[in-house]
Amino acid sequence: MKILQVVHGFPPHNMGGAEIYAYNLSRELVKKHKVSIFYRINDLHQKEYTLTHRDFEGLDIFTVNNTFRLYDSFRDTYKNTLIAEKFASVLERIKPDIVHIQHLLYLGAQLIEEIKKRKIPIVFTLHDYWLFCPQGQLFKDNKEICDRQILSECTDCIIHHLSIKRHIFDVYYFSQKILPASFFQLFKNIYLVYCRFCSLRNETSNLLNERLIYIKDICSKVDLFIAPSEFLRKRFVEFGIPEDKIIFLSYGLNLDRFKDFQKIPSTKLRFAFIANLLPAKGAHILIECFNKIRDENTELKIYGRVASYKGKLGNYLNYLKKITKNKNIKFMGGFDNREVTKIFREIDVLIAPSIWWEVSPIVIMEALATKTVVIASDIGGIPESIKDGINGFLFKPKDINDLHKKIDLIIKNPSIIEKIKQNIKLPKSIEENAKEIESLYKNLLINT
């Protein structure tokens, strides 16, 4: 088969969960099939929408450059004709038998129109809520979960998207280049306040409704949706995806990376946070909790880089460092996921304090693959892989005291780590998952 994977980012440029999964799946599928990748890069030194082609680890790679400099309006964030035209040229060049969409962020849903024009079957794996939430996380104002009951309430959350005008990103990048960081942040905040007060509620509501109508129409053109958690599947059925068009299928992980894995012994009890530094991931909750830990032989390592498409994020890393009071909390910086085994060798417990509706975090699968005990928020799809007191621990989201109880339990009873490890089962392998995906491809090719 000739398979085209579409994703918003890809290693080595991007290392989020969806990108890592797309990489692992593609590397497995290419053993038997011709696999091409189409994804977006962000390079200010390249001409906008430049299409490049190269080989990468046996994969046929196509990238389109999108720094937003040519965006004229909010519509460009989900319906981008120029990117769709570049994508169409890729379709004509490789003539895939099937297209598997992993994500359309920064690319636009119009790509689906180009695929259907050519009567190519489409599989769409859902990694978050972007199809009905422009932010992707259903996370309101970087503070709380959004139940999206009232569409007009989205305005406050994505005013930076709704206020896009011609050349605004040229001004953004120029200001970022010439202004000191503190002045640039002030300038951006003033602009967002201006947009919020000057925007017309009816106009922005119309823009959001227009997006919703378009996305629902686009979803009707997809042949099969895959949800990596039952929780996510339920949310998209509520959104309107027919139950017979969306299946639950968990992720697979490249377990070869963890063969002969062994922990490096330490006299310290080592906790870790491993994720992009976004408020939704809850690093601030963990730090506030760990500030209360007084045990000198206990440390917390924070791994991750600031990576966000949220307009009101501000300097989250500086905020985290500012609230850090415990000298045993250490910021380790970003990392290449291909080297994540090195991190897991040097930690005893992974803490995932997310405060958004997580789908099925890859990092938790990596923890299970390395027999690393997990303490995680009881939220979204997380409880589908972590069972409290059996193969890990769950705590109430945002509840610092409950999280502290779980951490303190391990500090006072470190032998519980070995007990929990006995109950940890390896996650599904990428080999098994690729066979499942391949079977879905073949069925679609036969029946469409």
C-alpha positions as CSV (number, residue, x, y, z in Angstrom):
1,M,0.0,0.0,0.0
2,K,0.9,3.6,-0.5
3,I,0.1,5.3,2.8
4,L,0.1,9.1,3.5
5,Q,0.3,10.2,7.1
6,V,-0.8,13.8,7.8
7,V,0.3,15.5,11.1
8,H,0.9,19.0,12.4
9,G,4.5,18.2,13.4
10,F,7.0,15.4,13.3
11,P,10.3,14.4,14.8
12,P,12.9,15.8,14.9
13,H,11.1,19.2,14.7
14,N,8.3,18.3,17.2
15,M,8.1,15.8,20.0
16,G,4.5,15.9,21.3
17,G,2.4,12.8,21.9
18,A,0.7,12.8,18.5
19,E,4.0,13.4,16.7
20,I,5.7,10.6,18.5
21,Y,2.9,8.2,17.8
22,A,2.8,9.2,14.1
23,Y,6.6,8.6,13.9
24,N,6.5,5.2,15.6
25,L,3.5,4.0,13.6
26,S,5.1,5.2,10.3
27,R,8.4,3.6,11.1
28,E,6.6,0.3,11.6
29,L,4.3,0.6,8.6
30,V,7.3,1.4,6.3
31,K,8.7,-2.1,6.9
32,K,6.0,-3.4,4.5
33,H,4.5,-0.4,2.7
34,K,5.4,2.9,1.0
35,V,4.9,5.6,3.7
36,S,4.9,9.3,3.1
37,I,4.5,12.1,5.7
38,F,3.0,15.5,5.2
39,Y,3.5,18.0,8.1
40,R,4.1,21.6,8.9
41,I,7.3,23.3,10.0
42,N,7.8,26.8,11.3
43,D,10.8,28.5,9.7
44,L,11.0,32.3,9.6
45,H,13.9,32.0,7.2
46,Q,11.9,30.2,4.5
47,K,9.3,31.6,2.2
48,E,5.8,31.1,3.5
49,Y,4.2,27.8,2.3
50,T,7.4,26.5,0.8
51,L,7.0,22.8,0.1
52,T,10.1,20.7,0.6
53,H,10.8,17.0,0.1
54,R,13.4,14.7,1.6
55,D,14.0,11.1,2.8
56,F,14.1,10.6,6.6
57,E,14.8,7.1,8.0
58,G,13.2,5.5,5.0
59,L,10.1,7.7,5.1
60,D,9.1,10.0,2.2
61,I,8.9,13.4,3.9
62,F,7.0,16.5,2.7
63,T,7.0,19.6,4.8
64,V,5.1,22.9,4.3
65,N,6.3,26.0,6.0
66,N,3.6,27.9,7.9
67,T,4.7,30.7,10.3
68,F,1.2,32.4,10.0
69,R,2.7,35.4,8.3
70,L,0.1,35.2,5.5
71,Y,-2.9,34.7,7.7
72,D,-5.7,37.2,7.0
73,S,-8.4,36.1,9.3
74,F,-9.6,33.5,11.8
75,R,-10.7,31.3,8.9
76,D,-7.1,30.7,8.0
77,T,-6.6,28.8,11.2
78,Y,-8.9,26.0,10.1
79,K,-9.5,26.5,6.3
80,N,-6.3,27.3,4.5
81,T,-6.6,27.3,0.7
82,L,-2.9,27.9,0.0
83,I,-1.8,25.0,2.2
84,A,-4.5,22.8,0.6
85,E,-3.1,23.6,-2.8
86,K,0.4,22.5,-1.7
87,F,-1.1,19.3,-0.2
88,A,-3.0,18.6,-3.5
89,S,0.3,18.7,-5.4
90,V,1.6,16.0,-2.9
91,L,-1.5,13.9,-3.5
92,E,-1.0,14.1,-7.2
93,R,2.7,13.2,-6.9
94,I,2.5,10.2,-4.6
95,K,-1.1,9.0,-5.4
96,P,-1.7,7.3,-2.0
97,D,-4.1,4.4,-1.6
98,I,-5.1,5.7,1.8
99,V,-4.6,8.9,3.9
100,H,-4.3,8.6,7.7
101,I,-4.7,12.0,9.4
102,Q,-3.2,12.4,12.8
103,H,-3.8,16.1,13.2
104,L,-4.8,19.1,11.1
105,L,-3.6,21.9,13.5
106,Y,-1.6,24.5,11.5
107,L,-2.6,22.8,8.2
108,G,-6.4,23.2,8.1
109,A,-9.3,20.9,7.5
110,Q,-9.6,21.8,3.9
111,L,-7.0,19.1,3.2
112,I,-9.9,16.6,3.6
113,E,-11.7,18.2,0.7
114,E,-8.6,17.5,-1.5
115,I,-8.5,13.9,-0.4
116,K,-12.2,13.3,-1.1
117,K,-12.0,14.9,-4.6
118,R,-9.7,12.0,-5.4
119,K,-11.9,9.4,-3.7
120,I,-9.2,8.3,-1.4
121,P,-10.3,6.6,1.9
122,I,-9.5,8.7,5.1
123,V,-8.7,7.4,8.5
124,F,-8.5,10.1,11.2
125,T,-6.9,9.4,14.6
126,L,-8.1,11.9,17.3
127,H,-5.4,13.1,19.6
128,D,-7.3,16.0,21.3
129,Y,-10.4,18.1,20.8
130,W,-9.3,20.5,18.0
131,L,-12.1,19.7,15.7
132,F,-14.6,21.3,18.0
133,C,-12.3,23.4,20.2
134,P,-9.9,25.8,18.4
135,Q,-7.5,25.5,21.3
136,G,-7.6,21.8,21.1
137,Q,-7.7,21.1,24.9
138,L,-11.2,22.2,26.0
139,F,-9.3,24.2,28.6
140,K,-10.7,27.6,29.5
141,D,-8.4,30.5,30.0
142,N,-5.5,28.2,31.0
143,K,-7.3,27.6,34.3
144,E,-10.2,25.1,34.0
145,I,-12.0,22.6,31.9
146,C,-14.5,24.0,29.4
147,D,-17.8,22.2,28.9
148,R,-18.4,24.1,25.6
149,Q,-22.1,24.6,26.4
150,I,-22.2,28.1,25.1
151,L,-20.3,28.8,21.9
152,S,-20.0,32.5,22.5
153,E,-18.0,31.8,25.6
154,C,-15.1,30.7,23.4
155,T,-14.5,34.3,22.4
156,D,-12.6,35.2,25.6
157,C,-10.4,32.1,25.3
158,I,-9.4,32.5,21.6
159,I,-9.6,36.3,21.1
160,H,-6.0,36.1,19.7
161,H,-7.3,33.8,17.0
162,L,-10.5,35.7,16.3
163,S,-8.6,39.0,16.0
164,I,-6.2,37.9,13.3
165,K,-5.8,40.5,10.6
166,R,-3.6,40.9,7.5
167,H,0.1,41.4,8.5
168,I,-0.6,41.1,12.2
169,F,2.0,38.3,12.4
170,D,4.6,40.4,10.6
171,V,4.1,42.9,13.4
172,Y,4.3,40.1,16.0
173,Y,7.6,38.7,14.8
174,F,9.2,42.1,14.2
175,S,8.2,43.2,17.8
176,Q,9.5,40.0,19.2
177,K,12.8,40.6,17.5
178,I,13.4,44.2,18.5
179,L,11.8,44.4,22.0
180,P,13.2,43.0,25.3
181,A,11.2,40.0,26.4
182,S,9.4,41.8,29.2
183,F,8.3,44.7,26.9
184,F,7.3,42.3,24.2
185,Q,5.0,40.4,26.6
186,L,3.5,43.7,27.8
187,F,3.0,44.8,24.2
188,K,1.2,41.5,23.4
189,N,-1.0,41.7,26.5
190,I,-2.0,45.3,25.7
191,Y,-2.9,44.2,22.2
192,L,-5.0,41.3,23.5
193,V,-6.9,43.6,25.9
194,Y,-7.5,46.0,23.0
195,C,-8.9,43.1,20.9
196,R,-11.1,41.9,23.7
197,F,-12.7,45.3,24.3
198,C,-13.1,46.2,20.6
199,S,-14.4,42.8,19.3
200,L,-18.1,42.6,18.6
201,R,-19.6,39.6,20.4
202,N,-22.1,38.9,17.6
203,E,-19.3,39.0,15.0
204,T,-17.0,36.6,16.9
205,S,-19.9,34.3,17.6
206,N,-20.7,34.2,13.9
207,L,-17.1,33.3,13.2
208,L,-17.1,30.5,15.7
209,N,-20.4,29.1,14.4
210,E,-19.1,29.3,10.8
211,R,-16.1,27.2,11.9
212,L,-18.3,24.7,13.7
213,I,-20.6,24.2,10.6
214,Y,-17.6,23.8,8.3
215,I,-15.8,21.3,10.6
216,K,-19.0,19.2,11.0
217,D,-19.4,19.0,7.2
218,I,-15.7,18.0,6.9
219,C,-16.1,15.3,9.5
220,S,-18.9,13.8,7.4
221,K,-16.3,13.1,4.7
222,V,-14.0,11.0,6.9
223,D,-14.5,7.3,6.5
224,L,-13.3,6.2,10.0
225,F,-12.3,8.0,13.2
226,I,-10.0,6.3,15.8
227,A,-10.2,7.4,19.4
228,P,-7.2,6.2,21.6
229,S,-9.4,6.2,24.7
230,E,-13.1,5.4,25.4
231,F,-13.4,8.8,27.1
232,L,-12.4,10.6,23.9
233,R,-14.7,8.4,21.8
234,K,-17.6,9.4,24.0
235,R,-16.9,13.1,23.7
236,F,-16.8,12.9,19.9
237,V,-20.0,10.9,19.7
238,E,-21.6,13.7,21.8
239,F,-20.1,16.1,19.2
240,G,-22.0,14.3,16.5
241,I,-19.7,11.7,15.0
242,P,-21.9,8.6,14.3
243,E,-21.1,5.7,16.6
244,D,-20.4,3.4,13.7
245,K,-17.8,5.7,12.3
246,I,-15.6,6.0,15.4
247,I,-13.8,3.2,17.1
248,F,-11.7,2.9,20.2
249,L,-8.2,1.7,19.5
250,S,-5.4,2.3,22.0
251,Y,-2.0,3.5,21.0
252,G,1.0,1.2,20.5
253,L,4.5,2.0,21.8
254,N,7.9,1.1,20.4
255,L,8.9,-1.3,23.1
256,D,12.2,-2.1,21.4
257,R,13.6,1.1,22.9
258,F,13.1,-0.4,26.4
259,K,14.7,-3.8,26.0
260,D,17.1,-4.6,28.7
261,F,16.0,-1.5,30.5
262,Q,17.4,-1.0,34.1
263,K,17.1,1.8,36.6
264,I,20.2,3.5,37.8
265,P,20.3,3.1,41.6
266,S,20.2,6.2,43.8
267,T,20.1,7.1,47.5
268,K,17.4,9.6,46.7
269,L,13.7,9.0,46.0
270,R,13.3,10.5,42.5
271,F,10.0,12.0,41.3
272,A,9.6,13.5,37.8
273,F,7.3,15.5,35.6
274,I,7.8,14.8,31.9
275,A,5.7,16.9,29.5
276,N,5.5,20.2,27.6
277,L,5.3,23.1,30.0
278,L,1.7,24.1,29.5
279,P,-0.7,25.1,32.3
280,A,-3.1,22.3,31.3
281,K,-0.4,19.8,32.2
282,G,-0.4,21.0,35.8
283,A,3.3,21.5,36.5
284,H,2.3,24.4,38.8
285,I,0.1,22.1,40.8
286,L,2.9,19.7,41.3
287,I,5.4,22.4,42.3
288,E,3.1,23.9,44.9
289,C,2.6,20.4,46.3
290,F,6.3,19.6,46.3
291,N,7.1,22.8,48.1
292,K,5.5,21.1,51.2
293,I,7.9,18.1,51.0
294,R,10.6,18.4,53.6
295,D,12.4,15.1,53.1
296,E,16.0,15.9,52.0
297,N,16.4,12.5,50.2
298,T,13.4,13.3,47.9
299,E,13.8,15.3,44.7
300,L,11.6,16.4,41.8
301,K,12.9,16.8,38.3
302,I,10.9,18.9,35.8
303,Y,11.5,17.8,32.2
304,G,10.0,19.8,29.3
305,R,10.0,22.9,27.2
306,V,7.5,25.7,26.9
307,A,5.5,24.9,23.8
308,S,2.1,26.4,23.3
309,Y,-0.4,27.8,20.8
310,K,-2.3,29.6,23.6
311,G,-2.3,33.3,23.4
312,K,-2.6,34.1,27.1
313,L,0.1,31.7,28.3
314,G,2.7,34.4,29.1
315,N,6.1,33.2,30.4
316,Y,5.0,30.0,32.2
317,L,8.5,28.7,32.8
318,N,9.4,31.9,34.7
319,Y,6.2,31.6,36.7
320,L,7.1,28.0,37.6
321,K,10.5,29.0,38.7
322,K,9.1,31.9,40.7
323,I,6.8,29.7,42.8
324,T,9.5,27.0,43.4
325,K,10.5,27.1,47.0
326,N,12.0,23.6,47.5
327,K,15.7,23.4,46.6
328,N,15.2,19.8,45.6
329,I,13.0,20.8,42.7
330,K,15.2,20.9,39.6
331,F,14.4,22.1,36.1
332,M,16.0,19.8,33.5
333,G,15.0,21.6,30.3
334,G,13.6,20.1,27.1
335,F,14.6,16.7,25.8
336,D,14.5,14.6,22.6
337,N,11.9,11.9,23.1
338,R,14.2,9.4,21.3
339,E,16.4,9.7,24.4
340,V,13.6,9.4,26.9
341,T,14.8,6.0,28.2
342,K,17.8,7.9,29.8
343,I,15.3,10.0,31.8
344,F,13.3,7.0,33.0
345,R,16.5,5.2,34.1
346,E,17.0,8.0,36.6
347,I,13.5,8.4,38.1
348,D,11.4,6.2,40.4
349,V,8.0,7.8,40.1
350,L,6.4,9.7,37.3
351,I,3.8,12.4,38.2
352,A,1.2,13.5,35.6
353,P,-0.8,16.2,37.3
354,S,-2.9,17.2,34.3
355,I,-5.9,19.4,34.7
356,W,-7.4,19.0,31.2
357,W,-9.3,16.1,29.8
358,E,-6.2,14.1,28.8
359,V,-6.7,11.6,26.0
360,S,-4.1,8.8,26.5
361,P,-0.7,10.3,27.4
362,I,2.2,8.6,25.7
363,V,4.4,9.4,28.6
364,I,2.3,7.2,30.9
365,M,2.7,4.4,28.4
366,E,6.5,4.9,28.5
367,A,6.3,4.8,32.3
368,L,4.5,1.5,32.2
369,A,7.0,0.1,29.7
370,T,9.8,0.9,32.1
371,K,8.0,-0.3,35.2
372,T,8.0,3.2,36.6
373,V,5.3,3.9,39.1
374,V,2.8,6.6,38.1
375,I,0.9,9.2,40.2
376,A,-1.7,10.8,37.9
377,S,-4.8,13.0,37.9
378,D,-8.0,11.0,37.8
379,I,-9.2,12.8,34.6
380,G,-10.0,12.1,31.0
381,G,-8.6,8.9,29.6
382,I,-5.9,8.5,32.3
383,P,-8.0,6.1,34.5
384,E,-8.3,3.7,31.6
385,S,-4.6,2.9,31.9
386,I,-3.9,3.7,35.6
387,K,-5.8,1.9,38.3
388,D,-5.5,3.5,41.8
389,G,-3.5,1.4,44.2
390,I,-3.0,-1.4,41.7
391,N,-0.6,-0.3,38.9
392,G,-0.2,3.3,40.0
393,F,-2.0,6.0,41.9
394,L,-4.7,8.5,41.0
395,F,-5.5,11.8,42.8
396,K,-8.3,14.4,42.4
397,P,-7.4,16.9,39.7
398,K,-6.0,20.2,41.1
399,D,-6.2,18.8,44.6
400,I,-2.8,19.6,46.1
401,N,-3.6,17.9,49.4
402,D,-4.7,14.7,47.7
403,L,-1.6,14.7,45.6
404,H,0.6,15.3,48.7
405,K,-1.0,12.2,50.3
406,K,0.0,10.0,47.4
407,I,3.6,11.4,47.3
408,D,3.9,11.1,51.1
409,L,2.6,7.5,51.0
410,I,5.5,6.6,48.8
411,I,8.1,8.6,50.8
412,K,7.1,6.9,54.0
413,N,6.7,3.5,52.4
414,P,9.2,3.3,49.6
415,S,8.8,-0.5,49.4
416,I,5.4,0.1,47.9
417,I,7.2,1.0,44.6
418,E,8.3,-2.6,44.2
419,K,4.8,-3.9,45.1
420,I,3.2,-1.7,42.5
421,K,5.7,-2.7,39.9
422,Q,4.6,-6.3,40.1
423,N,1.2,-5.2,38.8
424,I,2.4,-3.1,35.9
425,K,1.8,-4.7,32.5
426,L,3.5,-3.7,29.3
427,P,1.5,-1.5,27.0
428,K,0.5,-2.6,23.5
429,S,3.5,-2.7,21.1
430,I,3.7,-0.6,18.0
431,E,4.0,-3.8,16.0
432,E,0.6,-5.0,17.2
433,N,-0.9,-1.6,16.7
434,A,0.4,-1.4,13.2
435,K,-1.2,-4.7,12.3
436,E,-4.5,-3.4,13.7
437,I,-4.2,-0.2,11.7
438,E,-3.2,-2.1,8.5
439,S,-6.3,-4.2,8.9
440,L,-8.4,-1.1,9.1
441,Y,-6.8,0.3,5.9
442,K,-7.4,-2.9,4.0
443,N,-11.1,-3.1,5.1
444,L,-11.6,0.5,3.9
445,L,-10.0,-0.1,0.6
446,I,-12.3,-3.1,0.0
447,N,-15.5,-1.4,1.2
448,T,-15.0,2.1,-0.3
